[in-house]
Amino acid sequence: EAMAMGRPVIAAHACVEALVAEPEREILAATVADDYTRCVDRLLHNPAQARAIGMAGRQRVLSSYTWAAHMAVFDRHLAGCPEPQTETAA
């Protein structure tokens, strides 16, 4: 939700790996407390970078995680399916 609202996100490496998001551009990854501290400090001291990461994350959510994005994948799969056979009355 934070990414969808354009907020910069710091998440555990394992979580970042599960997302379709580009680390360091759309989301920040951390492993231990010191990593989180460094990321927070970096964002607080560089508001322009914080805004850029937040907005890039938002764009990622809009392009990859909306209903429309998920349905587009589903539609592509359906497009490859054969047309159903209809029975004709004899």
C-alpha positions in Angstrom: 0.0 0.0 0.0 2.8 2.4 0.8 4.3 1.9 -2.7 0.8 2.5 -4.2 0.7 5.8 -2.3 4.1 6.9 -3.7 6.0 6.4 -0.4 9.5 5.1 -0.5 9.6 1.6 0.9 12.3 -0.3 2.8 11.7 -4.0 3.0 13.5 -7.2 3.8 15.6 -8.6 1.0 13.4 -11.7 0.9 10.3 -9.6 0.4 12.0 -7.5 -2.3 13.0 -10.6 -4.2 9.3 -11.7 -4.3 8.2 -8.5 -5.9 8.4 -7.3 -9.4 10.3 -4.2 -8.4 13.7 -2.9 -9.2 15.8 -2.6 -6.0 17.4 0.9 -5.4 15.1 2.5 -8.0 11.6 1.4 -6.9 12.2 -0.1 -3.5 15.1 -0.4 -1.0 16.1 -3.7 0.5 17.6 -4.4 4.0 18.7 -7.4 5.9 19.7 -6.4 9.4 18.8 -3.4 11.6 21.9 -1.4 10.5 20.7 -1.8 6.9 17.3 -0.4 7.7 19.0 2.5 9.7 21.2 3.4 6.8 18.3 3.3 4.3 16.1 5.5 6.6 19.0 7.9 7.1 19.6 8.1 3.4 16.0 8.9 2.6 15.7 11.5 5.3 18.9 13.3 4.1 17.9 13.1 0.5 14.2 14.0 0.0 14.5 14.2 -3.7 15.7 10.6 -3.8 13.0 9.6 -1.4 10.4 11.2 -3.7 11.9 9.5 -6.8 12.0 6.1 -5.2 8.4 6.6 -4.0 7.1 7.7 -7.4 9.0 4.9 -9.2 7.5 2.4 -6.8 4.0 3.8 -7.4 4.5 3.4 -11.1 5.5 -0.2 -10.6 2.4 -0.9 -8.6 0.2 0.7 -11.3 1.9 -1.2 -14.1 2.2 -4.6 -12.4 -0.2 -5.0 -9.5 -3.6 -3.4 -10.4 -6.6 -5.5 -11.5 -6.1 -4.2 -15.0 -2.5 -5.4 -15.0 -3.5 -8.9 -13.7 -6.4 -9.2 -16.1 -4.1 -8.2 -19.1 -2.0 -11.3 -18.3 -5.1 -13.4 -18.0 -6.4 -12.0 -21.3 -3.1 -12.9 -23.0 -3.5 -16.5 -21.8 -7.1 -16.7 -23.0 -6.1 -15.3 -26.4 -4.0 -18.4 -26.9 -6.9 -20.8 -26.2 -8.8 -22.4 -29.0 -12.4 -21.3 -29.6 -15.0 -23.5 -28.0 -16.8 -25.9 -30.3 -20.5 -25.3 -30.6 -22.9 -28.1 -31.4 -25.3 -27.6 -34.2 -28.8 -29.1 -34.2 -29.3 -31.9 -36.7 
